[in-house]
Amino acid sequence: MINIVLFGPPGSGKGTQAHNLIEKFNLKQISTGDLFRYNMKNDTDLGKLAKSYIDKGELVPDQVTTDMLVDEVKKPTDAAGFIFDGYPRTANQTAELERIVKEVLNSEISVCLSLVVDDEILVERLLKRGETSGRTDDSNEEIIRNRIKEYYTKTAEVAELYKQQGKYVKINGVGEIDEISQKLFAVVEKIK
Ligand code: AMP
């Protein structure tokens, strides 16, 4: 299996690049942000809980996020592996993902692909996306800046953990979408 952690701050292009990677390598994408938005749209209990954090630009607590992820990983699939998009976002989630991939899939994380984008470009991109995304957390600069702050205080350390395992690969996330995809493809081809 190829199991990719697609990593980077909000607005770094994870969703867009996940889309290109799943097509190229027949992978299944699991986006915790998308799963929360699905639950919010359907007004489930999980959706209501998640909304109270997401609307402030804060991370949803680890336990509920991980439980939701496990349910998704357990669903049968004929994909060649997974792309984890937006998970893990804390050191605790990183350890949980390692355990889940081992226990449920009898596999391991192959690589952490990290998209690097300057903060001011992120803010610009997210405000622009907010014009059409309908996402409440894209709609205002204060919330966007809080999401970036959460990234530095709670999520950035995830990169360190994958660095220690020798699984961390950094890619410049600024440029043409296809050009960035080609760079990601080249890394995955090498580890396949
Ligand atoms: P995203 O679509 O990945 O930008 O996620 C949108 C929001 O969902 C984030 O700002 C968090 O509030 C929440 N979220 C998504 N994934 C996670 C996660 N792994 N842990 C905690 N909160 C998350």
Boltz pocket constraint, residues with backbone or C-beta under 6 A from the ligand:
constraints:
  - pocket:
      binder: B
      contacts: [[A, 10], [A, 32], [A, 33], [A, 34], [A, 36], [A, 50], [A, 53], [A, 54], [A, 57], [A, 58], [A, 59], [A, 60], [A, 61], [A, 62], [A, 65], [A, 85], [A, 86], [A, 87], [A, 88], [A, 89], [A, 93], [A, 137], [A, 147]]
      max_distance: 6.0
